[in-house]
């Protein structure tokens, strides 16, 4: 134990602890301000990380949960700067900021922030739930027969991570080797819920597929659907027999389309990972949502059939390279056009 601390009185320990907490909150507010400026300048595009979250966990050493809290708090404090002051005054903490973040508006900010400063965490959760009530969902418990086996702990954990039923759900103490069948529940004429149990290896394959497609685990239905189609193309004789043969393309015709064999060669060469390197030579860690980038842009004469002119980049570094080549105004304009195209059409005026 620290000998200096042993010499302090009880009141000195209490006062010192409060001072340390205030200092910690002040530094946390400074971290949020710096994160905001880091994002504004897009500095992560100069690093070997595919997102600010990856940078905060990988370079700054925060745990995923701590990184999420800081990034979410920085995002909302940018809109409501009074949060910095409340944090420095120890009236708010990161957890409270994350709780209220989805519910803050210009109209209710003062009231919600006041409640966040005075209520305990559990009370605050109930308060914000009242701001945006959700439908009450019935609890469902399916008891497992005594003839059904226990799942290995790792498998049960994997199933829990995927929000599927580990063994659907309450297990009996007595077990035997009979396996559980997947549970199928029709939700409407076109949609069904499928609950199944997978092992750790299958979960790793699932996560890898999500990463390549740029999907989150919450999109498991879409990933499963694509996996089934790919499997059927491989094992269904009717699909194999009716598949049209590929048409050879003339190498003399310059096309923006990247041939499948070239795409495969680039993926294999870059090992399914972003090829960007920072100024220190460190390679980006990104493996999710990878895009094939033209080193010499196609609009400037670069070819799409030459693997040496292509590389894998994560979305962050692909956009960073585009900004470097074409400038911020051009890319910002393209992004705005893309957003406009995705917006639903408005009703015509009467």
N, C-alpha and C positions, 0 to 999 in steps of 0.2 A: 504494500500500500504506500502511496505517496506520503512521505514523512511530513511535508509541508501542510498537507491537508489534515493530517492527524492533529496538528497543533491549533487548527482553527476551531472556533466555537460553533455551536449549532446554528446560531443566527448568522454567522459569517458563511457557513456552508449554504444555507438557504438563500442568502442574498447573492452569493457567488453563482449559484445554480441559475437564479433568475437572470442575472446579468449575462451568463453564457447563452441562455436561451434567446434573449433579446439580440445578442450579437449574432447568433446563428440565423435568426429570422432576417436580420439586416443583410447578412451575406446571401441568404436565399433570394431575397428581393433583388440583390445585385446580379445573381445568377440568372434570374428571369429576364432582367433588362438586357443582359449580354446575349442571352439566347434569342431574344426578339431581334436584336441588331444582327446577330449571326444569320438568322433566317432572312432578314430583309436584304442583306448583301449577298445571299445565296452562297455563302462561304463553304457550305458542305460540298459544293461542286468542285472545289479545289482539293478535297480530301479523298482518301482511299475508302470512303464509305458511301453506300448507296442511298442513305437517307440521314436526316438529322437524328432520328431515333437510334440508328446504328452507330452514329458518331458518339452520341451521348453515352451509350452503353459500352461501346468498344474502346473509345479513346479516353473518355472522361471517367469511365469505370463505375457508372451508376448501374444498379440492378434494373431490369426491365420495368418493374413497378415504379421505382423511384424516377426513372427517366420519363415514363408516361405522365406522372404527376407534374413534373417540372415543365414538360412541353405543353401540357394542357393548360397549366396555370399561366405560362408565358403567353399562350395564345389568347386567353380571356383577359389577362391584365393589359394586353395591348389595346383592347377595346375599352376597358374600364380601368384607367391608370390609378384610380383611388385604391385599387387592390394592393399596389406596391406599398402605399403608406400604411394600410391596415395590417399588412404582413409585417412590416418593420416595427409596428407598435405592438406586435404579438396579439393582436385582436383576431387575426385570421391565421390559418395554417393551410398547407397544401391540400390536405384531405378535404377540408371544408370548401376550398375553392373548386376542387374537382366535382364535388357534390352539386354545387349550385351552377356550375358552368353551363349545362344544357338549358337552364331555365332563365338565365339573365336576359333581359331586354332593356331597351332605353326607358321604357315606361315603368318597369318594376325594379330596376337596379338598386335604387336607394333602399327600398323596403327589404328586398331579398338580402342585400349585404348587411343590413342592420340585424336581421334574423340570424344570419350566418355568424355574426360576432357574438351573439348572446346565447344561442341554443347549443346544447350538446350535440355530438355527432348524430346519435340515434334520433333525437328530436328533430334535427335538421333534415334528416332523410324523410321523416314523415311529413314535415312541412313542405318540402319540394314535391313530394308525391301528391300532395293536395293541389299543387299548382298545375299538374298535368296528370289527372287520374287515369289509370289504365284499367281495362276490364279484368275482373277477378277470374282467374283460371282455376278450375277444380283440380284438387290434388288427385293424382292417379297412382295407386300402388298395386303392382301385380305380384302376388306371392308365387315364388318358385317352388315347384314340386320337390318333395324330398328325394325324388329319383334323379334330380338334375345336379350336375357337378359344380363344385366351386371353381371360380375363375382364378387363374394366377393373378397375384397382386399387380404385376406389370400390365397384364391384359386389361384388368378392371380399370386401372388408371388411364390407360390409353382410351378405353371406351368412354370414360368420364370426360376426358379432354375433348372428345368429338361430339359431346352432348348426345351420345347414344346410350342405351340402357346397358350397364355392364353385364347384368344377367337378367335384366328387366324386373326387378330391382331389389326386392327383399329376398335374401337367400335363406334357405332352411339349414339347420345344423347338420342334418344327414345328407349325404351326397352319394351319387353313383355315376358311372361314366356316360350316361345318356346326354348327348349334346342338346343345346337349345336351338330351336329353329328361329330364324329371323321373324320379327313381328311386322306385319303389314297392316296399315290402317288407312282405309280410303277416306280422303278429306272432301273430295267432290268428284264430279264425273271425270276429271282429267288429272287430278293430283292425288298422290298417296304418300303416306309417311312410312318409311322403312327404318326399323331399328335393328341393328345388328352389332355383333361383337367382333372386333378385329384384334390381331396380335400386334406386338410392338413393331415387327418388321413391316407389316402392312401399313401401319400408321406412318412409318418413315417414308414408305413409297407414296402414300397419300400426300404427305407434307411436301415431298419433292415435286409431285405433279402440280400441287397448288402454287409452289414457287415458280415453276416454269410458266404456268398459265397466268401468273400474277393475281391469283384468287386468294381470298381468305378462307379459313376453315369453315366459316359460316356459309360458304358457297359449296358445301360438300355435295349437295344434290346435283349441281351442274357438273362437278368433277366426276361424280359417279356415272352420270349419263354419258359423258364423253368417253369414259373408260369402257363402258359397255359397248358403245358403237365401235370403238377400236378393237375390242375383243371379238365382236361379231364379224368384223371385216377379216379377221385372222382365221376364225374357226367355222364360219358359216359357208358351206360349199356354194350356195346360191349366190352369195355376194362375191365370192372369189371368181366364179365362172362368168358373172356379168360385168365385172369391173372393166371399164374401157381401157385399152392400151394407151400409154402415154404417147403424145405426138412429139417427135423431135423438133427442136427449134433451130433455126439457122443461126450460126454463130456470127454471121455478118450483120444480122439485125440487132441493133442496140435496143435493149429493153430494160425497163426499171425493175421488172420482175426478177427475183432471185431464184434460179433453178433449184430444185429440191436437193440435188446432189451437192451443189455448192453450199447451200444452207447447212446441210449435214456436215460437210467438211469444216465449215467455220465453227459450228458448235463443238465438234470433236477437238479441233485445234485449241479453242479457247476454253475447253473443259467445262462448258456450261456455266461460265462465270464472267462477270463484267471485266473487260480487258483494260479499263482505265487505270493509270498509275499516277500517283501524286508526285510532287516535286522531289520527294525523298525516294521515289522508286517503289513505294508500297502499292500493291495492287488492290483494287476495290474488292470488298467482300461480297458484293451483291450477286445473288443468284435468282432473284425473283423478278418476273415480268421482263426478262431480257429482250432486247431489240437488236436487230442487225443494222449496224451503222455503216454508211459509205465513208471511208476515210477521205477520199476526194469525192465531194458530193456529186450525185448523179446530175444535178442541174449544171455542174461545172465540167461535165465530161467524164466523170467517174463511171466505171463499169460495174454492173451487177452480177456478172458471170465470172469475175476474177476474185478468188478468195483473198488474195493479197490486198485488195481494196476494201475488204469487209472485216468487221470485228463485232463482237458482242459488247453491248453497253447496257447498263441498267437505265431505266427511264430518267433518273436524275442526271446522270452523266451524258446521256444522249441529248437531253435538252441543253445541258451546259455547253456541249460541243457545238450545238446549233446556234446558241447565242454567241459563242466565240466567232463563228464563221459568218453568220448573217446579221448579228446585232440584236440588241434587246428589243428595239421597236418592231422589227420584222416578226420576231417570235411572239411577242405580246399580241400583235395584231392577229397572227394565225391562231393563237389560243382563244382570243375573243371570238373570232369567226367560228371556231369549233364549238364554243359554248353556245353561241347563237343558234347553230344548226341543231344542237341537242335539245334546245328548249321547245316545249310543246307550242303549237301555233295558237295564237290568241283568237278569240271569237271576233268576227268582223263587226265594226260599229253598226248600230241600228240606223 
